[in-house]
Amino acid sequence: MSKPVLTFFSNRGGVGQSLLIYHLAWTLADMGKSVLIADLDPQANLTAAFLDENEIEELWSGSQPGATISRAVKPLAGGGDIARPPLRRIAPGLHLIPGDVELSGFEETLSAEWLHGMGEHNLYRPMRTLSAFWQILQAGAGEIDADVIMIDIGPGLGAINRSALIAADFVVIPLDADLFSLQGLKYFGSTLRSWRSLWAKRVENWHSSNEAKEYPDFHLPRGAMQPIGYLYQQPSFRLDRSVKAYDRWIKRIPVVYREAVLNEQPSSGMLPENDPCCLATIKPYRSLIPMAQEHRKPIFKLTSADGAIGSHAGAVQDARRDFRNLAGKMLAKIEA
């Protein structure tokens, strides 16, 4: 039985997505869940959050097969097969498949195999390649008996993100309170529906092929890509922008989300605060973030010894409560 895969995706960078996943992963582990995190963003920001530079340099410069997600899929480009990546144990119940800047080189291979996936013959190879991320994730999740798999991917709608998303059962969309996030949301909604439909055709094509009988133990992801909600960063107000400038875009999020992503008619007058699709408003947490990065821990694990005193101590408790609430909402939707 496959493990549920939750992918976070924003078609706009700079929305704090990697930081969000980092804190949610720690929160779920603290709640007693077994979590596998996979960094499928070639920028590898999530890997940098979990591992220090010395560990990352050792991973990237070493010769261990499958040490990162890039090295795990690299053999496919040369006619080989997936190398299973060794999981990095971060804490009890928390494991990481590290990312690698070299992953971007896999884009061309995936693009070619997407076309080959609708051929009449020799389908095993393209379908193995297109589902490679899912195959790796499920194998890793099986090793640790993970309750949930969480994926971080970069912005953009290229072949890497398409293959990452067909591996997803559920999708969460982080947003910013601006025009660019809304425009990205509009485009992503139609693209998501298209990718879901095109993947379903490839899966059907595979099951009706002669090769499917030759590989009875070869399984494919459903490609459900079910959106379970959005969240947005609470604006950190600037002197050159009024509160109204942010408020304008925030009020439009529920409408755009329903029209573009759910393909539904939105209810009039709905705001994020009473929208069941809004999972959370993420606070900026200001000076807590650099403090947490300095001590290499989540903001809700900061102590007085780290400098979290006075108002900071209260903010640490607020962060713990906020992320637990968000994690609880996500689990409820995934387990429904």
Secondary structure, DSSP 4 states (H G I P E B T S, - for coil): -PPPEEEE--SSS-S-HHHHHHHHHHHHHHTT--EEEEE--TT-HHHHHHS-HHHHHHHHHS--TTSSHHHHHHHHHTT--PPPPPPEEEETTEEEE---GGGGGGHHHHHHHHHHTT-SS--HHHHHHHTHHHHHHHHHHHHHT-SEEEEE--SS-SHHHHHHHHT-SEEEEEE-SSHHHHHHHHHHHHHHHHHHHHHHHHHHHHHTSSHHHH-TT--------EEEEEEEEPP---TTS-HHHHHHHHHHHHHHIIIIII--PPPTT--GGG-TTEEEEE---TTHHHHHHHHTS-GGG--GGGT--THHHHHHHHHHHHHHHHHHHHHHHHH-
